[in-house]
Amino acid sequence: MLIAAAVCPHPPLLVPELAQGAAPELETLRAACDRAVTGLLGSGADELVVVGAGGGDRTYGAGTGGSLAGYGVDVGVGPPPAVLPLSLTMGRWLAERGGAVPSCYVEVAAGAPPEECLARGAELAAAASRIGILAMGDGSARRTECSPSYVDERAAPFDHSVAAALAKADTAALAALDPLVAAELMVAGRAAWQALAGAAEGAGLHGELLAHEAPYGVGYFAALWR
């Protein structure tokens, strides 16, 4: 049963060694992520699972690591070999920053349909009596002129709807996110959020939105569900 969850983004620039001169710009977001993870770790969960989107559907053990070498600085996260996708690598980094090592890492295919994501989450929640989930995912990368891609007028409203759902722990709203629209808006977190929605269905959790920012034209959220 899911008893708590944290939602965080996964930009590599959260890691101060990568951010360097830009580190102060993300201090507020980094602090919000720390607060979300601290709340999750203090929930009393017996198992901590990191969920994030990637190229396929896989589960990795507690001893699996990743690397941020592809982003300019050779920062290893966990033991080699580096096999975790970015979302799970950053999830491990945040968890270890909070003083915990997750029980496992669950990769959900970025393009998986909502029903598969929801089912994956429900399976996770049913696998342990007291489970906590750290769900990793970014919002739209088409928010502003600073975005990695062209601005799309639908991007900000989409992200605001996600922020509202995270603030209320609204599993129905997350489950209803359109995967095609999410893909068009370059939303990296849709699959992970829907897996979280599947895990949290019927759990009676209450949400708290800790951050919703777009410093580089990409939507970033931090939230805590308890």
N, C-alpha and C positions, 0 to 999 in steps of 0.2 A: 504494500500500500504506500502511495506517495504521501509523505507528511510535510515536505517542504521543497521549494525549488528556487533557484536563482537564475536569472536571465542576464547574460552579458554579451557584448559584442566581441569580435575577434580581430581587430586591426593589429598588426604586428607593432605599430607605433605605441601601443600600450606599454611595451617593454622599454624602459628608459634607455637601455643601451642602444636600441635602434632609433628611438626618437631624438636623442641627443639635443640639439638646439630647440626642437619642437616640443620637448618633454613638458614644459609648463602649460602648453595649450591643452594638454590632455589630463592635467592634474585632477580636475573636477570629475571627469569621467572615470579615471583610474581609482579615485577615492570612492566613487559610487559603486564600482565593481567590487572593490575590497569590502565595502559595507554589505553588499548583497551576498558575497561568499561567506563572510563572517556570520551573517544571520543564518545561512544555510548550514554551516558547520556546527552552529550552536543549537540546531533543531532537535538533536538527539537521534538522527537517522543512523541506522546500523550499517547502511551501505551508501556510498556516494558514487553516482554515475554521471559521467559527462556525455552529453548528447550534442552532436553537431553534424552538419551536412558535409558530404564529400562525394567521391566518385562512385560509391557503391554502398551496399548494405553489409556492414561487418561489425564484429565485436572484438575489441582488443583487451588483453589482460592488463592487470595493474602495473606490470613491469614494462609496458610499452612506452616508447619515447618518440619525440619528434624533434624537428630542428627549424630554426628561423634563418638558416644560412642563405636561403634564396632571397632574403630581404635586406641584404647588405652587411649584416654582422653575423659571424658564426656563433650563434647562441644555441646551445643544445638544451632541450627540455626533456628530462628523464634520460634513461640509459639508451645507448645505441643498440641496434640500428634505428635510424629515424624513419618511422613508417606512418606515424599519425598525420592525417591531413591538418591543414592550418587551424580549422575550428577546434579540433581536439587538442592540438598542440597548445593553443592559447588557453584552452580550458584547463589543461594540466598545469600550465604556468600559473594561472590565477589560483588554482587549488593549492599548489605548493607554496605560493606566496602567502596564503592564508594558514599554512601549517598542516595541510592534509594531502594524502595521496589517494586519488580516487580508486574505487574497487575495480572499475572497468570503464572502457570508452566505447560508445556506441556511435558508429557512423551510419547516417541515414542518407540514401541517395538523394542528391539535390533535386533531381527531377521526379522523385517518387510521388504518385498521386496522393491526395489527402487521406483517402481511406487506408492506404498502406502505412502512412506516417502515424495515424491515429492508432492503428492496430499495434504497431511497434511499441508505441508508448504504453498502451494498455498491458502488453506483455511484460514490459519492464516493471510496471507498478505491481503486477501480480506475482512477480518473482521473489519478493522479499516483504517481510511484515512491516518494516520501517525503512523506506528508501528516500533518499534525497537526490534531486536531479539538478545539475548545472547545465542549462541549455544555452548553447553558444550560437549567436547569429546576428548578422548586420541587416539593417534596413536597406532602403533603396540607395543605389549609387548614382542616381540621376536627379539629385535634389537641387543643386545650384550650379553656377558657372564654374565652381571649383571641383565639381564632380568628375569622376573618371570618364563619364560618357555624357552625351547630350542631355540637357535638361528636359524633363518630361513633367508637364503640369499635373499629372496624376501622382507624382512621387510623394510630395509632401502630404496630401490627404491620405494616401495609403499608409504612410508611416504614422501619421497622427491616429489613424484607426488602430494600428498595432499598439501604439503607446496607451491608448484608452483601454484596450483589451488587457494589456499587461497590468495596468493600474487596478483593474477590477478582478483580475484572475478569471477573465471571461473566456472559458474554454470554447464556448459555442462560436464566439467571434473569431477566435484563432482558427478553429476547424473550418470556418467558412472562407478563409482566404483563398483567392483564386490563384492556382499555380501558374496559369498562363500570364495573368497580369503581373504576378510577382516576378516571373522570368523576364518579361518585357522591361520591368523597372529595375532589373538587376538586384533583386532582393536575395541576399545570401542566407537569411535565417528562416525562411518559410517552412522548410521541412522539419527543422529542429523544433520550431514553435508548435507545429501541429503534432509532433511526437509528444511534446510536453502536454498539449491539450488532451491527448489520448490518455496519458498517464494520470492527469489530474481530474478526469471526469468523475464526478461523484465524491471527490475527496473533501469538498467543503473548505477549500483554501481561500484565504483573503490576500489580495494583492496590494503591493506598494510600489509605485513607480519612483525610482531613485534618480534616474537621469534619462533625458531624451535630447540628444545633441546631434549636430551635423557639422562639425568643425571643418571637414574637408569635402563637404557636399555628399557625405554618406551618412545615413541615419544610424545612430548608435543608441541602444537602450540598455539600461540596467534596472532590474526589478527583483523584488523578493516576494515570494508567495509562502505564506505560513497558515 
